């Protein structure tokens, strides 16, 4: 992500905030449901954040939130954290001062969640986390907070493992990894998942390279392939690192080196169609819109809880994979402004609300996210057949 180095620099400031300046509040003795406004005609204002505008994956996250909000008649108040960790907290404080009905918070690092949670609790404002997950021990603490609505994420570790299996099936035995700065929630876990699965399948990850920001992608990939010119494949852990890898492999004439990526976009679809990239995963953004529905259900008084009566931790979101077999169809779908953010339709968002669908409960959400990838494949194919 562009300027992700600001995250690393901001963590020191955030650590001080968390240890010395964090808000105080008494811990609850178990989660209950505070009084909320109810009724199908209620319109809510939800505060949320984009960690950095101008980067495709983050902007797509924000777009999915907006689509969900539009479908449900909700107003979003969105801040741009400008790739700076401490801004996500200071801007959240400002948002809470305006008394929103709820908060949907994107924490790019695990250290952000406890601080954000405490501010929301002090403001008596319901909050949900999405896309990136808190530490397990922090989740256990949040579950005691009546204002904690839940977490909606995917498994970046599973995502990386799935790509590793594709690389192994393509005959790759050695790999290098190009990723963003250490501390990036998604990249760090994609590295773990890819490495474990690739090496379990008999492959070897020779080196992992971290870039302070995407502008270093070309140089870092060039350094990787200078050190390991005979490597079978490169795994680029984010959208901004896929094209640089393709450029380096092409410019060096390394025809035997395959490229795999994460965070699909139209330009990566084109690279797959051109034979410069083998495959790329996508769909992370769905968690953002689903989180809005979870929060609206809570505000309606229709609180979703798991079988133990706790706020849900949804991590069953199944991502899709774009390969040469479907890249053209995905390109058409993702390039169409009217379709690109509608892998989840307005009707599907509306049907995730108890006010519209009495069948909605914890298991309904689990099934919805487990079937997400298959539903996307069907929509993309149907769109291609209409063309």
C-alpha positions as CSV (number, residue, x, y, z in Angstrom):
1,X,0.0,0.0,0.0
2,X,1.2,3.4,-0.9
3,X,3.2,5.1,1.9
4,X,2.6,2.1,4.2
5,X,5.9,3.0,5.9
6,X,3.8,5.7,7.7
7,X,2.2,2.8,9.5
8,X,5.5,1.6,11.0
9,X,6.5,5.1,12.0
10,X,3.1,5.8,13.5
11,X,3.1,2.6,15.6
12,X,5.6,4.2,18.0
13,X,3.3,7.1,18.5
14,X,0.3,4.7,18.8
15,X,2.1,2.6,21.4
16,X,2.6,5.7,23.6
17,X,-1.1,6.5,23.1
18,X,-2.1,3.0,24.0
19,X,0.1,2.8,27.1
20,X,0.1,6.3,28.5
21,X,-2.8,8.2,26.9
22,X,-5.4,5.6,26.2
23,X,-8.9,6.3,27.4
24,X,-10.1,4.7,30.6
25,X,-13.2,2.7,31.3
26,X,-14.5,-0.1,33.5
27,X,-14.7,-3.5,31.9
28,X,-18.1,-5.1,31.7
29,X,-19.0,-8.4,33.2
30,X,-20.4,-9.9,30.0
31,X,-21.9,-8.7,26.7
32,X,-25.4,-7.4,26.8
33,X,-27.3,-5.2,24.4
34,X,-27.7,-1.5,25.2
35,X,-30.8,0.3,24.2
36,X,-30.9,1.3,20.6
37,X,-33.3,3.0,18.2
38,X,-35.3,0.4,16.4
39,X,-37.6,0.4,13.4
40,X,-37.3,-0.3,9.7
41,X,-37.5,3.4,8.8
42,X,-34.6,4.3,11.1
43,X,-31.7,6.0,9.3
44,X,-28.3,5.7,10.9
45,X,-25.0,7.6,10.6
46,X,-22.0,5.3,10.8
47,X,-18.4,6.6,11.2
48,X,-15.8,4.7,9.3
49,X,-12.3,5.1,7.9
50,X,-10.2,4.5,4.8
51,X,-6.6,4.0,5.9
52,X,-5.4,5.7,2.7
53,X,-7.3,7.0,-0.2
54,X,-5.9,6.5,-3.7
55,X,-4.9,2.9,-3.4
56,X,-7.1,0.4,-5.2
57,X,-7.7,-2.2,-2.5
58,X,-8.4,0.4,0.2
59,X,-10.6,2.5,-2.1
60,X,-12.5,-0.7,-3.0
61,X,-13.0,-1.4,0.6
62,X,-14.5,2.0,1.1
63,X,-16.7,1.6,-2.0
64,X,-18.2,-1.7,-0.7
65,X,-19.0,0.0,2.6
66,X,-20.7,2.8,0.6
67,X,-22.7,0.4,-1.5
68,X,-23.9,-1.4,1.6
69,X,-24.9,1.9,3.2
70,X,-26.7,3.0,0.0
71,X,-28.6,-0.2,-0.1
72,X,-29.6,0.0,3.5
73,X,-30.4,3.8,3.7
74,X,-27.4,4.4,6.0
75,X,-25.2,7.6,6.0
76,X,-21.4,7.1,6.2
77,X,-19.0,9.5,7.7
78,X,-15.6,8.5,6.2
79,X,-12.1,9.8,7.1
80,X,-8.9,9.4,5.1
81,X,-6.2,8.3,7.5
82,X,-3.5,9.2,4.9
83,X,-1.6,5.9,5.7
84,X,-0.8,7.1,9.2
85,X,-1.7,4.9,12.1
86,X,-2.2,7.5,14.8
87,X,-4.5,9.5,12.5
88,X,-7.0,6.6,12.4
89,X,-7.3,7.1,16.2
90,X,-7.3,10.9,16.4
91,X,-9.8,11.0,13.5
92,X,-12.0,8.4,15.2
93,X,-12.0,10.6,18.3
94,X,-13.3,13.5,16.2
95,X,-15.9,11.4,14.6
96,X,-17.2,10.1,18.0
97,X,-17.5,13.7,19.1
98,X,-20.3,14.2,16.5
99,X,-22.2,11.2,18.1
100,X,-22.6,8.8,15.2
101,X,-25.0,5.9,15.7
102,X,-22.1,3.4,15.2
103,X,-18.5,2.8,14.1
104,X,-17.1,0.5,11.5
105,X,-13.4,0.6,12.1
106,X,-10.5,-0.6,9.8
107,X,-7.5,-1.3,12.0
108,X,-4.5,-1.8,9.8
109,X,-2.4,-3.1,12.7
110,X,-3.4,-5.2,15.7
111,X,-2.3,-2.4,18.1
112,X,-5.0,-0.1,16.9
113,X,-8.0,-2.2,18.0
114,X,-7.9,-1.9,21.8
115,X,-7.5,1.8,21.6
116,X,-10.3,2.2,19.1
117,X,-12.5,-0.1,21.2
118,X,-12.0,1.9,24.4
119,X,-12.8,5.2,22.8
120,X,-16.0,3.7,21.3
121,X,-16.9,2.1,24.7
122,X,-16.4,5.4,26.5
123,X,-18.6,7.2,23.9
124,X,-21.2,4.4,24.3
125,X,-21.1,3.9,20.6
126,X,-21.5,0.4,19.0
127,X,-18.6,-0.7,16.9
128,X,-17.6,-3.4,14.4
129,X,-14.2,-4.3,13.0
130,X,-13.7,-5.5,9.4
131,X,-11.0,-6.7,6.9
132,X,-8.3,-6.9,9.5
133,X,-8.6,-8.8,12.8
134,X,-7.6,-8.0,16.4
135,X,-5.5,-10.4,18.5
136,X,-7.4,-13.3,20.0
137,X,-6.8,-12.1,23.5
138,X,-8.2,-8.6,22.6
139,X,-11.3,-10.2,21.1
140,X,-11.9,-12.0,24.4
141,X,-11.8,-8.6,26.1
142,X,-14.1,-7.0,23.5
143,X,-16.6,-9.8,24.0
144,X,-17.2,-8.4,27.5
145,X,-18.2,-5.0,26.1
146,X,-21.8,-4.4,25.4
147,X,-21.0,-2.1,22.6
148,X,-18.8,-4.5,20.6
149,X,-20.8,-5.7,17.7
150,X,-18.3,-8.2,16.2
151,X,-15.6,-8.7,13.6
152,X,-16.0,-9.6,9.9
153,X,-12.8,-10.7,8.2
154,X,-11.3,-13.3,5.9
155,X,-8.2,-15.5,6.2
156,X,-5.2,-14.0,4.6
157,X,-3.2,-17.0,5.7
158,X,-5.6,-19.3,3.9
159,X,-5.5,-16.9,0.9
160,X,-1.7,-17.3,0.7
161,X,-2.0,-21.1,1.2
162,X,-4.4,-21.3,-1.7
163,X,-2.1,-19.5,-4.0
164,X,0.8,-21.7,-2.9
165,X,-1.2,-24.7,-3.9
166,X,-1.7,-23.2,-7.4
167,X,2.0,-22.6,-7.7
168,X,2.8,-26.2,-6.7
169,X,0.2,-27.5,-9.2
170,X,1.9,-25.4,-11.9
171,X,5.2,-27.2,-11.1
172,X,6.9,-24.5,-9.1
173,X,9.5,-25.8,-6.6
174,X,11.2,-22.5,-5.6
175,X,9.7,-19.1,-4.8
176,X,10.5,-15.6,-3.6
177,X,8.0,-13.3,-2.0
178,X,7.5,-9.5,-2.6
179,X,5.5,-7.8,0.2
180,X,4.9,-4.5,1.8
181,X,6.4,-3.3,5.1
182,X,6.5,-5.7,8.0
183,X,3.5,-5.2,10.3
184,X,0.9,-5.1,7.4
185,X,-1.9,-7.4,8.7
186,X,-2.7,-9.0,5.3
187,X,0.8,-9.2,3.9
188,X,2.3,-10.8,7.0
189,X,-0.3,-13.5,7.1
190,X,-0.3,-14.1,3.4
191,X,3.5,-14.7,3.7
192,X,2.9,-17.2,6.5
193,X,0.2,-19.1,4.6
194,X,2.0,-19.2,1.3
195,X,5.3,-20.3,3.0
196,X,3.7,-23.1,5.1
197,X,1.7,-24.5,2.2
198,X,4.4,-24.2,-0.4
199,X,7.0,-25.9,1.8
200,X,4.6,-28.5,3.0
201,X,4.1,-29.4,-0.7
202,X,7.8,-29.9,-1.2
203,X,8.7,-26.4,-2.4
204,X,11.1,-23.9,-0.9
205,X,10.7,-20.2,-0.2
206,X,14.1,-18.7,-0.8
207,X,13.6,-15.1,0.4
208,X,11.0,-12.6,1.5
209,X,11.5,-9.0,0.5
210,X,9.7,-6.1,2.2
211,X,9.2,-2.7,0.6
212,X,8.6,0.4,2.6
213,X,6.0,1.4,0.0
214,X,5.0,0.3,-3.6
215,X,7.5,2.7,-5.1
216,X,10.2,0.2,-4.0
217,X,8.5,-2.7,-5.7
218,X,10.4,-2.7,-8.9
219,X,13.8,-2.3,-7.3
220,X,13.2,-4.9,-4.6
221,X,11.9,-7.4,-7.1
222,X,14.9,-6.8,-9.3
223,X,17.1,-7.4,-6.3
224,X,15.3,-10.7,-5.6
225,X,15.7,-11.9,-9.2
226,X,19.3,-10.8,-9.3
227,X,20.0,-13.0,-6.3
228,X,17.8,-15.8,-7.4
229,X,17.6,-15.7,-11.2
230,X,16.5,-19.3,-11.6
231,X,13.6,-19.1,-9.1
232,X,10.3,-20.7,-10.4
233,X,7.9,-18.1,-9.1
234,X,7.3,-14.8,-7.4
235,X,4.4,-14.3,-5.0
236,X,3.4,-10.6,-4.8
237,X,1.4,-10.1,-1.6
238,X,-0.6,-7.1,-2.7
239,X,-2.1,-5.3,-5.7
240,X,0.7,-2.7,-5.8
241,X,3.5,-5.4,-6.0
242,X,2.1,-7.5,-8.8
243,X,2.7,-5.2,-11.8
244,X,6.2,-4.3,-10.7
245,X,7.0,-8.0,-10.5
246,X,5.6,-8.6,-14.0
247,X,7.7,-5.6,-15.3
248,X,10.9,-7.0,-13.8
249,X,10.4,-10.5,-15.1
250,X,9.5,-9.3,-18.5
251,X,12.4,-6.8,-18.8
252,X,14.9,-9.5,-17.7
253,X,13.5,-12.1,-20.1
254,X,12.8,-14.6,-17.3
255,X,10.2,-16.6,-19.2
256,X,10.3,-19.5,-16.8
257,X,9.4,-17.4,-13.8
258,X,5.7,-17.4,-12.9
259,X,4.0,-14.6,-11.0
260,X,1.1,-15.0,-8.5
261,X,-0.6,-12.2,-6.6
262,X,-3.2,-10.9,-4.2
263,X,-5.9,-8.2,-4.4
264,X,-7.3,-8.6,-7.9
265,X,-8.0,-5.5,-10.0
266,X,-8.8,-4.8,-13.7
267,X,-5.2,-4.1,-14.5
268,X,-4.1,-7.4,-13.0
269,X,-6.8,-9.2,-14.9
270,X,-5.2,-7.7,-18.0
271,X,-1.8,-9.0,-17.0
272,X,-3.3,-12.5,-16.6
273,X,-4.9,-12.2,-20.0
274,X,-1.5,-11.2,-21.4
275,X,0.1,-14.2,-19.9
276,X,2.4,-12.1,-17.6
277,X,0.7,-13.2,-14.4
278,X,-0.6,-16.7,-13.6
279,X,-3.3,-16.1,-10.9
280,X,-4.5,-13.6,-8.3
281,X,-6.9,-13.8,-5.4
282,X,-9.6,-11.3,-4.6
283,X,-12.7,-10.6,-2.7
284,X,-11.4,-9.2,0.6
285,X,-13.6,-6.1,0.2
286,X,-16.7,-8.1,0.8
287,X,-16.1,-8.1,4.5
288,X,-16.5,-4.3,4.6
289,X,-20.0,-4.2,3.3
290,X,-21.1,-7.2,5.4
291,X,-19.8,-5.4,8.5
292,X,-22.2,-2.6,7.8
293,X,-25.1,-5.0,7.8
294,X,-24.0,-6.5,11.1
295,X,-23.9,-3.0,12.7
296,X,-27.3,-2.1,11.3
297,X,-28.8,-5.3,12.7
298,X,-27.4,-4.3,16.1
299,X,-28.7,-0.8,15.9
300,X,-32.2,-2.2,14.9
301,X,-32.1,-4.2,18.1
302,X,-31.7,-7.4,16.1
303,X,-28.3,-8.3,17.7
304,X,-26.5,-11.2,16.0
305,X,-24.7,-13.5,18.4
306,X,-23.0,-16.8,18.1
307,X,-24.0,-20.1,19.8
308,X,-22.4,-19.0,23.1
309,X,-24.2,-15.6,23.1
310,X,-21.1,-13.6,22.2
311,X,-20.6,-11.0,19.5
312,X,-19.7,-12.9,16.3
313,X,-16.2,-13.3,14.9
314,X,-16.8,-14.1,11.2
315,X,-13.8,-15.4,9.3
316,X,-15.5,-17.8,6.8
317,X,-15.4,-15.4,3.9
318,X,-14.3,-17.5,0.9
319,X,-12.2,-15.5,-1.6
320,X,-12.2,-16.1,-5.4
321,X,-9.3,-16.6,-7.7
322,X,-8.7,-15.2,-11.1
323,X,-6.7,-17.3,-13.6
324,X,-6.3,-17.4,-17.4
325,X,-9.6,-19.4,-17.5
326,X,-11.7,-16.6,-16.2
327,X,-9.6,-13.4,-16.4
328,X,-11.4,-12.0,-19.4
329,X,-14.8,-12.4,-17.7
330,X,-13.5,-10.8,-14.5
331,X,-12.0,-8.0,-16.4
332,X,-15.3,-7.2,-18.0
333,X,-17.1,-7.3,-14.6
334,X,-14.5,-5.4,-12.6
335,X,-14.0,-2.7,-15.3
336,X,-17.7,-2.0,-15.4
337,X,-18.4,0.8,-13.0
338,X,-21.9,-0.3,-12.5
339,X,-20.8,-3.9,-11.6
340,X,-17.4,-3.6,-10.1
341,X,-18.6,-3.1,-6.5
342,X,-21.6,-5.4,-6.9
343,X,-20.3,-8.8,-6.2
344,X,-22.8,-8.3,-3.4
345,X,-26.1,-6.9,-4.7
346,X,-28.4,-4.4,-3.0
347,X,-30.9,-7.2,-2.5
348,X,-28.3,-9.4,-0.8
349,X,-27.4,-6.6,1.6
350,X,-31.0,-6.0,2.4
351,X,-31.6,-9.7,3.0
352,X,-28.8,-9.7,5.6
353,X,-31.0,-7.6,7.8
354,X,-33.4,-9.3,10.2
355,X,-35.9,-6.5,9.6
356,X,-36.2,-7.8,6.0
357,X,-35.5,-11.5,6.5
358,X,-36.5,-13.4,9.6
359,X,-34.1,-16.2,8.7
360,X,-31.1,-14.1,9.4
361,X,-29.0,-15.3,12.3
362,X,-25.4,-16.2,13.0
363,X,-25.5,-19.3,10.8
364,X,-27.0,-17.3,8.0
365,X,-24.0,-15.0,8.0
366,X,-21.6,-17.9,8.1
367,X,-23.3,-19.6,5.1
368,X,-23.4,-16.3,3.2
369,X,-19.7,-15.7,3.5
370,X,-18.8,-19.4,2.8
371,X,-20.8,-19.2,-0.4
372,X,-19.5,-15.8,-1.4
373,X,-16.9,-17.0,-3.9
374,X,-19.2,-19.3,-5.7
375,X,-21.8,-16.6,-6.0
376,X,-19.3,-14.2,-7.5
377,X,-18.2,-16.8,-10.1
378,X,-21.8,-17.2,-11.0
379,X,-22.4,-13.4,-11.4
380,X,-19.3,-12.9,-13.4
381,X,-20.2,-15.8,-15.8
382,X,-23.8,-14.6,-16.1
383,X,-22.5,-11.1,-17.0
384,X,-20.1,-12.6,-19.6
385,X,-23.0,-14.5,-21.2
386,X,-25.1,-11.4,-21.5
387,X,-22.3,-9.6,-23.3
